[in-house]
Amino acid sequence: MPNFTSHRGLFVGLVTLDLIYLADSPPRNNQKIAATDYTLAAGGPATNGAVTFSYLGNQSQVLGVLGCHPITQLIRGDLTNYQVAIADLEPSIITPPPVSSIIITQSTGDRAVVSMNAAKTQASSGSIPANILQDIDIILIDGHQMAVSITIAEMAKAQNIPVVIDGGSWKPGFEQVLPFVDYAVCSANFFPPNCNTEAEVFRYLSGFSIPHIAITHGEQPISYFSTHTMGTVDVPQIQSVDTLGAGDIFHGAFCHHILQESFTDALARAAEVAADSCGSFGTRRWMEV
């Protein structure tokens, strides 16, 4: 890993347990299949971003709902292994955390996912721990804890802490976060209300005076709008083993690089990290290669 100055990042959003299988293909109706490999890890966009940010030499903290169900020990163990701290918005709840089952197609690296998001585990802004932003250098919001995210974004703006959104898909309430955002890094599946094209998405986000906007397209170049300039950033071309979590990893790497590089350079470096992650099965093994 490169020797950069260590920073502190807060990653706000979804915490899941991911059960990940490698197989020839997803099962058809009423079919049983055997996996050729299997792994288990904490998941969710903010969570995987936090793990990446920590792996790159920083201090990460996830702000989300975990609770005290026995399954949460598996999540805690994984995050402890990667030195990611947890700020639990609902530490006393006994319901199980969201669990995702994911099948990776061995020949292509494509993924099929069945998951629960945070719809049943929404926390209120009153659950935010005191002094949560103390000494924080950057914040990422994935939109899965919207009430908390709105408050955190407003607090961050008042303290001049840069805010990044992971716009994997549009979620109601994002419009209340966007006025406080410095970097909107979205997928090609991110379509705000009444937006049907990429140009309309750029116009919508620019209407909130967000200074830096990017839209990723998997293995295709990243589109961006920054300092009144539009352009593209090329991404590495690789043979993917597993694309699971690549977007989350991209965002965690972006949070690392944007604290020391330009917007376009940070996008390019984040794309390199995400491409590297696609060369190994699961969301963690690329860190061990």
VOSE-205500 format. One record per residue: x, y, z of N, C-alpha, C in turn; chain. Coordinates in steps of 0.001 Angstrom, whole numbers. Layout:
<atoms>
X  Y  Z  X  Y  Z  X  Y  Z  A
...
</atoms>
This chain:
<atoms>
841  -1194  0  0  0  0  876  1244  0  A
410  2330  -668  1193  3558  -673  1229  4195  702  A
2260  4962  944  2461  5581  2244  1873  6983  2238  A
586  7103  2535  -83  8381  2614  -331  8734  4072  A
-652  10014  4309  -1053  10442  5641  -2367  9769  6007  A
-2463  9270  7214  -3679  8616  7666  -4763  9645  7960  A
-5995  9343  7530  -7139  10197  7796  -8225  9402  8497  A
-9218  10141  8994  -10350  9522  9678  -11609  9702  8840  A
-12288  8607  8540  -13498  8658  7745  -14690  8078  8487  A
-15866  8685  8260  -17121  8197  8819  -17992  7725  7658  A
-18474  6490  7746  -19233  5878  6664  -20636  5564  7178  A
-21624  6260  6640  -22981  6249  7186  -23894  5417  6292  A
-24523  4371  6869  -25465  3625  6053  -25659  2186  6447  A
-25649  1317  5435  -26097  -60  5583  -24997  -979  6117  A
-25399  -1817  7082  -24535  -2881  7610  -25274  -4202  7442  A
-24694  -5128  6693  -25320  -6428  6457  -24328  -7545  6743  A
-24835  -8769  6695  -23986  -9949  6638  -24145  -10542  5239  A
-23055  -10696  4528  -23080  -11225  3165  -22618  -12673  3141  A
-23457  -13553  2600  -23110  -14950  2350  -22857  -15065  854  A
-21614  -15346  466  -21203  -15238  -933  -20776  -16603  -1454  A
-21378  -17015  -2557  -21102  -18323  -3157  -20534  -18136  -4560  A
-19600  -18984  -4933  -19089  -19053  -6297  -19661  -20309  -6940  A
-20297  -20157  -8117  -20955  -21299  -8757  -20906  -21130  -10273  A
-21278  -22190  -10968  -21300  -22130  -12428  -22341  -21148  -12922  A
-23454  -21031  -12200  -24524  -20103  -12567  -25505  -20033  -11409  A
-26362  -19024  -11361  -27420  -19022  -10350  -28395  -20176  -10600  A
-29097  -20636  -9589  -30038  -21745  -9789  -31288  -21299  -10536  A
-31844  -22202  -11309  -33157  -21984  -11906  -34227  -22373  -10899  A
-35470  -22124  -11236  -36570  -22497  -10344  -36507  -23984  -10003  A
-36614  -24277  -8709  -36639  -25662  -8204  -35339  -26426  -8456  A
-34268  -25702  -8734  -32974  -26363  -8947  -32081  -26191  -7727  A
-31355  -27232  -7365  -30316  -27156  -6350  -28964  -27195  -7045  A
-28059  -26334  -6604  -26724  -26310  -7187  -25684  -26405  -6087  A
-24489  -26816  -6451  -23373  -26886  -5504  -22402  -25752  -5809  A
-22008  -25037  -4785  -21020  -23970  -4947  -19613  -24556  -4993  A
-18725  -23870  -5712  -17326  -24301  -5753  -16476  -23565  -4728  A
-17018  -22482  -4178  -16317  -21742  -3122  -17363  -20937  -2360  A
-16962  -20441  -1197  -17904  -19767  -313  -17121  -18855  620  A
-17685  -17714  924  -17072  -16833  1919  -18158  -16024  2596  A
-17796  -15419  3682  -18743  -14666  4508  -18057  -13374  4941  A
-18805  -12258  4881  -18207  -10974  5261  -19302  -9986  5623  A
-18945  -8978  6377  -19842  -7840  6562  -20023  -7155  5219  A
-21211  -6593  4997  -21477  -5965  3713  -22288  -4693  3842  A
-22690  -4176  2683  -23369  -2891  2589  -22432  -1862  1998  A
-22954  -923  1218  -22071  54  555  -21164  829  1515  A
-21752  1401  2567  -20939  2161  3511  -19923  1264  4212  A
-20342  44  4545  -19469  -875  5283  -18278  -1302  4444  A
-18526  -1738  3209  -17412  -2114  2336  -16515  -921  2018  A
-17110  257  1898  -16300  1458  1697  -15392  1727  2878  A
-15922  1518  4085  -15125  1734  5296  -13965  756  5382  A
-14216  -513  5013  -13149  -1508  5036  -12038  -1114  4063  A
-12406  -663  2878  -11410  -243  1881  -10618  951  2382  A
-11303  1935  2937  -10646  3136  3452  -9641  2762  4535  A
-10008  1827  5395  -9103  1359  6437  -7916  612  5833  A
-8188  -259  4871  -7129  -1039  4222  -6080  -131  3589  A
-6511  1022  3097  -5588  1959  2448  -4811  2810  3450  A
-4942  2501  4730  -4081  3119  5730  -4731  4165  6597  A
-6065  4203  6615  -6781  5226  7368  -7543  4620  8541  A
-8225  5488  9271  -9082  5053  10370  -10543  5186  9936  A
-11287  4091  10002  -12674  4057  9533  -13632  3793  10681  A
-14795  4423  10572  -15889  4130  11495  -17187  4044  10685  A
-17972  2985  10939  -19277  2826  10313  -20347  3301  11284  A
-21260  4142  10783  -22410  4585  11564  -23650  3939  10945  A
-24201  2955  11646  -25356  2229  11126  -26036  1451  12231  A
-27019  646  11844  -27758  -164  12813  -27219  -1582  12804  A
-26843  -2068  13980  -26328  -3424  14109  -27128  -4230  15125  A
-27215  -3764  16356  -27979  -4461  17375  -27197  -5563  18060  A
-27924  -6446  18765  -27259  -7450  19592  -27712  -8874  19280  A
-28307  -9111  18135  -28629  -10478  17723  -27330  -11280  17587  A
-27345  -12590  17868  -26100  -13378  17769  -25388  -13267  16418  A
-26134  -13103  15327  -25502  -12992  14010  -24541  -11804  13939  A
-24826  -10769  14712  -23994  -9565  14617  -22540  -9837  15017  A
-22301  -10912  15768  -20921  -11219  16140  -20071  -11542  14915  A
-20692  -12125  13891  -19962  -12405  12652  -19570  -11101  11962  A
-20482  -10131  11967  -20192  -8828  11373  -19103  -8120  12173  A
-19247  -8118  13480  -18254  -7453  14330  -16865  -8071  14152  A
-16824  -9396  14058  -15534  -10054  13902  -14843  -9664  12607  A
-15611  -9607  11519  -15030  -9215  10239  -14517  -7782  10285  A
-15312  -6865  10819  -14903  -5461  10850  -13733  -5243  11807  A
-13697  -5990  12887  -12538  -5906  13786  -11271  -6354  13069  A
-11394  -7392  12278  -10249  -7910  11530  -9665  -6869  10597  A
-10539  -5981  10082  -10066  -4936  9161  -10003  -3567  9831  A
-10010  -3586  11146  -9792  -2383  11961  -10795  -1281  11650  A
-12055  -1670  11512  -13143  -721  11300  -13971  -635  12575  A
-14110  561  13111  -14912  767  14313  -16393  858  13935  A
-17260  550  14897  -18702  582  14678  -19343  1541  15670  A
-20130  2476  15152  -20984  3319  15982  -22409  2846  15734  A
-22970  2098  16688  -24263  1442  16507  -25394  2398  16881  A
-26279  2667  15908  -27399  3569  16143  -28492  2941  17004  A
-28564  1607  17030  -29586  897  17816  -28953  -319  18490  A
-28087  -114  19462  -27323  -1239  20032  -28167  -2252  20787  A
-29381  -1910  21173  -30166  -2829  22007  -31191  -3646  21224  A
-31346  -3422  19926  -32363  -4181  19203  -31921  -5642  19065  A
-32901  -6548  19104  -32576  -7975  19099  -32946  -8644  17774  A
-33502  -7887  16845  -33826  -8468  15541  -32534  -8738  14764  A
-32540  -9755  13882  -31320  -10046  13120  -30994  -8930  12150  A
-29723  -8724  11868  -29336  -7712  10888  -29717  -8176  9486  A
-29773  -7276  8512  -30033  -7691  7135  -28972  -8690  6663  A
-29422  -9737  5990  -28527  -10764  5456  -28708  -10832  3946  A
-27601  -10866  3205  -27632  -10979  1748  -27055  -12326  1328  A
-27707  -12968  369  -27179  -14182  -254  -26806  -13843  -1695  A
-25561  -14123  -2049  -25010  -13676  -3330  -24377  -14854  -4046  A
-24694  -15007  -5318  -24087  -16055  -6138  -23278  -15394  -7249  A
-22001  -15733  -7309  -21102  -15220  -8335  -20960  -16280  -9424  A
-21207  -15887  -10670  -21026  -16813  -11794  -19542  -16921  -12115  A
-19005  -18128  -12010  -17552  -18330  -12084  -16957  -17880  -13412  A
-17645  -18076  -14510  -17066  -17785  -15827  -17042  -16306  -16163  A
-17924  -15503  -15536  -18042  -14091  -15917  -17781  -13111  -14786  A
-17899  -13559  -13541  -17792  -12645  -12406  -19077  -11888  -12124  A
-20144  -12139  -12906  -21425  -11480  -12656  -22023  -11980  -11345  A
-22895  -11162  -10756  -23447  -11500  -9452  -24976  -11522  -9491  A
-25557  -12387  -8706  -26999  -12417  -8464  -27195  -12270  -6959  A
-28043  -11337  -6543  -28125  -10962  -5130  -29573  -11010  -4640  A
-29768  -11644  -3507  -31022  -11534  -2765  -30665  -10893  -1427  A
-31297  -9764  -1120  -30853  -9040  72  -32005  -8322  749  A
-31773  -7958  1977  -32612  -7038  2727  -31807  -5757  2919  A
-32421  -4628  2636  -31730  -3366  2913  -32114  -2902  4317  A
-31954  -1632  4584  -32186  -1122  5940  -33615  -647  6157  A
-34546  -1054  5275  -35920  -557  5373  -36553  -857  6731  A
-36231  -2014  7308  -36821  -2398  8591  -35977  -1986  9789  A
-34854  -1332  9533  -33963  -940  10634  -33568  525  10491  A
-34567  1387  10282  -34302  2807  10149  -34171  3459  11527  A
-33094  4195  11716  -32853  4890  12980  -33238  6359  12845  A
-33511  6982  13953  -33830  8412  13962  -32561  9220  14197  A
-32638  10486  13847  -31472  11357  14043  -31134  11509  15520  A
-32109  11233  16398  -31838  11301  17833  -30911  10206  18317  A
-30664  9186  17461  -29765  8095  17839  -28301  8388  17541  A
-28017  9522  16897  -26639  9847  16523  -25803  10079  17786  A
-24691  9372  17944  -23860  9562  19142  -23291  10984  19211  A
-23113  11452  20422  -22503  12770  20619  -21070  12767  20104  A
-20655  13878  19555  -19277  14075  19080  -18866  13097  17988  A
-19838  12593  17209  -19522  11601  16186  -18620  12174  15098  A
-18646  13496  14909  -17837  14103  13849  -16498  14638  14339  A
-16180  14389  15587  -14919  14895  16124  -13731  14275  15389  A
-12877  15110  14848  -11645  14712  14156  -11894  13938  12865  A
-13117  13992  12321  -13418  13314  11061  -12954  14176  9885  A
-12303  13537  8905  -11782  14249  7733  -12680  14137  6511  A
-13508  13082  6434  -14388  12886  5285  -15534  11976  5701  A
-16689  12187  5057  -17894  11406  5364  -18445  10831  4072  A
-18808  9555  4094  -19520  8935  2986  -20911  8533  3449  A
-21907  8823  2607  -23305  8509  2885  -23832  7639  1756  A
-24409  6463  2102  -24932  5595  1035  -26447  5668  890  A
-27119  6431  1749  -28546  6655  1615  -29433  5632  2293  A
-28858  4641  2955  -29669  3597  3577  -30134  3952  4989  A
-29578  4989  5584  -30068  5524  6858  -30345  7007  6625  A
-31473  7302  5965  -31668  8638  5421  -31867  9713  6484  A
-32686  9445  7501  -32911  10469  8524  -31603  10844  9217  A
-30817  9846  9553  -29514  10085  10164  -28594  10811  9185  A
-28624  10405  7938  -27729  10979  6931  -28003  12460  6694  A
-29282  12836  6698  -29629  14252  6501  -29004  15103  7606  A
-29145  14641  8842  -28589  15387  9971  -27061  15411  9926  A
-26452  14272  9631  -24992  14194  9556  -24467  15116  8464  A
-25117  15136  7310  -24666  15981  6201  -24737  17456  6576  A
-25807  17847  7235  -25950  19247  7654  -24890  19614  8689  A
-24633  18714  9630  -23584  18944  10632  -22217  19051  9966  A
-21969  18198  8989  -20681  18202  8307  -20453  19513  7571  A
-21499  20002  6920  -21385  21264  6187  -21000  22400  7130  A
-21605  22404  8314  -21318  23453  9291  -19882  23382  9794  A
-19281  22181  9738  -17913  21994  10218  -16897  21865  9084  A
-17336  22140  7857  -16445  22095  6680  -15798  20724  6481  A
-16564  19673  6768  -16100  18310  6504  -16673  17868  5168  A
-15854  17451  4217  -16382  17058  2902  -17294  15838  2992  A
-18372  15881  2204  -19362  14814  2173  -19386  14191  786  A
-19282  12868  752  -19369  12081  -479  -20653  11277  -419  A
-21412  11214  -1515  -22517  10264  -1549  -22174  9121  -2494  A
-22534  7930  -2043  -22491  6733  -2874  -23885  6596  -3464  A
-24058  7087  -4690  -25359  7054  -5334  -25532  5782  -6144  A
-25711  4661  -5464  -25924  3416  -6181  -27267  3403  -6880  A
-28289  3896  -6193  -29621  4065  -6762  -30296  5197  -6008  A
-31301  5801  -6635  -31998  6899  -5982  -32818  6378  -4808  A
-32783  7113  -3690  -33567  6771  -2521  -34293  8023  -2042  A
-35585  7922  -1744  -36321  9085  -1258  -35635  9705  -47  A
-35512  11002  -57  -34814  11720  1005  -33449  12214  584  A
-32895  11638  -489  -31594  12104  -972  -31631  13602  -1279  A
-32797  14103  -1713  -32884  15517  -2067  -32605  16427  -872  A
-32755  15882  352  -32448  16679  1546  -30972  16587  1944  A
-30280  15593  1416  -28837  15453  1660  -28033  16259  650  A
-28502  16303  -591  -27713  16850  -1700  -27244  18295  -1501  A
-28002  19179  -827  -27485  20544  -646  -26176  20619  152  A
-25830  19547  853  -24646  19553  1711  -23505  18715  1139  A
-23674  18225  -100  -22730  17273  -686  -21635  17982  -1468  A
-20403  17500  -1309  -19261  18015  -2065  -18936  17137  -3268  A
-19135  15826  -3112  -18798  14875  -4174  -19954  13893  -4333  A
-20627  13961  -5465  -21684  13003  -5787  -21099  11995  -6764  A
-20870  10792  -6284  -20273  9733  -7113  -21328  8643  -7249  A
-21925  8577  -8437  -23132  7783  -8643  -22897  6699  -9685  A
-23762  5706  -9656  -23734  4659  -10676  -24638  5066  -11830  A
-24546  4326  -12908  -25403  4580  -14063  -26860  4234  -13771  A
-27135  3605  -12621  -28502  3269  -12224  -29111  4303  -11286  A
-28433  5422  -11096  -28894  6468  -10182  -29738  7467  -10984  A
-31066  7400  -10795  -31963  8283  -11534  -32892  9005  -10565  A
-32599  10264  -10271  -33513  11051  -9434  -34870  11213  -10130  A
-35868  11727  -9405  -37194  11898  -9995  -37149  12702  -11303  A
-37879  12220  -12295  -38010  12873  -13602  -36718  12906  -14398  A
-35751  12091  -14016  -34498  11974  -14774  -34469  10625  -15486  A
-34252  10656  -16784  -34212  9427  -17573  -32910  9258  -18344  A
-32094  10298  -18385  -30829  10248  -19111  -29701  10735  -18221  A
-28483  10422  -18616  -27326  10882  -17853  -27257  12403  -17820  A
-27562  13049  -18941  -27533  14512  -18995  -28507  15113  -17987  A
-29684  14493  -17850  -30664  14990  -16883  -30189  14781  -15456  A
-29474  13694  -15201  -28928  13451  -13860  -27888  14517  -13523  A
-27012  14807  -14458  -26014  15856  -14223  -26689  17202  -13944  A
-27718  17532  -14721  -28408  18806  -14511  -29094  18838  -13147  A
-29723  17724  -12777  -30414  17662  -11489  -29429  17880  -10338  A
-28329  17159  -10351  -27355  17273  -9268  -26691  18644  -9258  A
-26433  19192  -10444  -25827  20524  -10520  -26758  21581  -9939  A
-28062  21316  -9984  -29024  22250  -9423  -28900  22417  -7923  A
-28205  21485  -7258  -27947  21587  -5819  -26575  22210  -5536  A
-25942  22728  -6589  -24614  23368  -6464  -23563  22402  -5942  A
-23694  21119  -6295  -22666  20145  -5949  -21466  20389  -6855  A
-20298  20676  -6309  -19170  21079  -7152  -18561  19965  -7994  A
-18667  18724  -7529  -18011  17619  -8234  -18980  16443  -8348  A
-19239  16022  -9578  -20207  14957  -9849  -19565  13938  -10784  A
-19757  12658  -10499  -19259  11601  -11386  -20305  10506  -11500  A
-20348  9876  -12672  -21230  8734  -12902  -20377  7595  -13457  A
-20374  6476  -12751  -19578  5325  -13167  -20406  4418  -14076  A
-19693  3647  -14910  -20354  2757  -15872  -19663  1399  -15917  A
-19318  852  -14758  -18648  -442  -14741  -17305  -383  -15436  A
-17131  -1204  -16476  -15854  -1253  -17194  -15705  -140  -18222  A
-16734  693  -18374  -16675  1818  -19313  -16174  3076  -18596  A
-15710  4095  -19358  -15170  5300  -18721  -16175  5998  -17796  A
-15634  6666  -16792  -16430  7442  -15834  -16716  8812  -16433  A
-17961  9239  -16383  -18325  10592  -16799  -18257  11514  -15581  A
-17805  12746  -15787  -17742  13660  -14645  -18051  15091  -15055  A
-18448  15883  -14060  -18631  17329  -14200  -17988  17961  -12983  A
-16997  18810  -13205  -16236  19400  -12098  -15683  20748  -12529  A
-15848  21736  -11651  -15374  23102  -11947  -15771  23529  -13357  A
-17064  23335  -13662  -17676  23741  -14935  -17082  23025  -16138  A
-16458  21883  -15908  -15860  21117  -17001  -16433  19702  -17008  A
-16799  19227  -18198  -17252  17854  -18347  -16181  17037  -19037  A
-16106  15753  -18691  -15102  14902  -19315  -15303  13459  -18912  A
-14339  12632  -19264  -14384  11216  -18888  -13037  10789  -18323  A
-13080  9760  -17509  -11875  9152  -16935  -11894  7675  -17316  A
-10836  7210  -17930  -10751  5807  -18319  -10562  4921  -17094  A
-11048  3686  -17204  -10886  2713  -16127  -10105  1518  -16662  A
-9406  785  -15787  -8622  -360  -16245  -9511  -1438  -16874  A
-8996  -2081  -17893  -9700  -3188  -18540  -9111  -4501  -18022  A
-9960  -5294  -17396  -9486  -6531  -16764  -10455  -7667  -17062  A
-10009  -8881  -16767  -10885  -10048  -16786  -11409  -10247  -15364  A
-12682  -9987  -15162  -13241  -10024  -13812  -13459  -11442  -13322  A
-13069  -11670  -12077  -13403  -12912  -11376  -14693  -12724  -10587  A
-14868  -11515  -10018  -16021  -11239  -9155  -16205  -9727  -9077  A
-17367  -9238  -9516  -17625  -7796  -9482  -18354  -7364  -8214  A
-18655  -8308  -7323  -19383  -7964  -6109  -18625  -6924  -5283  A
-19324  -5870  -4890  -18743  -4861  -4016  -17788  -3913  -4695  A
-17604  -4030  -6012  -16624  -3171  -6697  -16990  -1701  -6558  A
-18275  -1396  -6646  -18694  -8  -6483  -18450  509  -5083  A
-18713  -323  -4079  -18462  68  -2685  -16969  314  -2465  A
-16157  -585  -2999  -14706  -464  -2874  -14216  781  -3590  A
-14787  1056  -4761  -14473  2290  -5496  -14697  3516  -4610  A
-15834  3553  -3931  -16149  4728  -3108  -15214  4856  -1910  A
-14883  3723  -1287  -13932  3789  -178  -12573  4278  -625  A
-12127  3802  -1796  -10845  4258  -2336  -10907  5721  -2747  A
-12052  6132  -3291  -12207  7545  -3661  -12071  8434  -2426  A
-12707  8042  -1319  -12597  8837  -91  -11146  8966  354  A
-10365  7915  153  -8935  7971  478  -8189  8942  -431  A
-8365  8795  -1728  -7555  9552  -2678  -7982  11010  -2803  A
-9264  11317  -2588  -9704  12702  -2770  -9127  13610  -1684  A
-8668  13046  -581  -8075  13863  478  -6651  14297  149  A
-6081  13779  -966  -4716  14172  -1317  -4505  14377  -2814  A
-5553  14185  -3629  -5389  14328  -5066  -6554  15104  -5663  A
-6447  15454  -6964  -7534  16138  -7652  -8715  15204  -7851  A
-9852  15769  -8235  -11051  14968  -8425  -10849  13896  -9493  A
-10324  14274  -10627  -10155  13290  -11705  -9091  12260  -11355  A
-8032  12691  -10684  -7008  11720  -10279  -7567  10747  -9243  A
-8391  11262  -8325  -8990  10394  -7310  -9925  9376  -7960  A
-10677  9797  -8973  -11544  8864  -9694  -10715  7776  -10371  A
-9625  8180  -11002  -8779  7204  -11704  -8139  6223  -10736  A
-7645  6726  -9612  -6997  5843  -8638  -8018  4911  -7994  A
-9226  5434  -7732  -10273  4585  -7157  -10664  3478  -8126  A
-10699  3809  -9419  -11019  2795  -10428  -9959  1703  -10454  A
-8702  2052  -10233  -7638  1050  -10194  -7832  101  -9014  A
-8197  647  -7861  -8419  -191  -6684  -9617  -1110  -6913  A
-10710  -554  -7444  -11901  -1365  -7695  -11620  -2470  -8705  A
-10856  -2151  -9749  -10499  -3169  -10745  -9667  -4271  -10107  A
-8758  -3895  -9222  -7942  -4880  -8521  -8814  -5826  -7703  A
-9869  -5270  -7091  -10746  -6095  -6261  -11520  -7116  -7098  A
-11766  -6797  -8359  -12531  -7709  -9228  -11724  -8930  -9653  A
-10440  -8939  -9334  -9595  -10061  -9707  -9604  -11205  -8721  A
-10362  -11051  -7622  -10427  -12103  -6600  -11867  -12348  -6200  A
-12149  -13555  -5734  -13491  -13909  -5289  -13802  -13254  -3950  A
-15024  -12746  -3820  -15457  -12125  -2575  -15010  -10685  -2459  A
-15380  -10070  -1342  -15078  -8649  -1139  -13830  -8401  -303  A
-13137  -9452  118  -11988  -9279  996  -10689  -9880  459  A
-10757  -10943  -357  -9546  -11672  -700  -8563  -10833  -1511  A
-9054  -9827  -2232  -8141  -8978  -2991  -7153  -8262  -2082  A
-7530  -8060  -833  -6644  -7413  129  -5544  -8355  618  A
-5739  -9636  385  -4794  -10627  910  -3832  -11133  -145  A
-4036  -10704  -1399  -3192  -11196  -2497  -1803  -10595  -2400  A
</atoms>
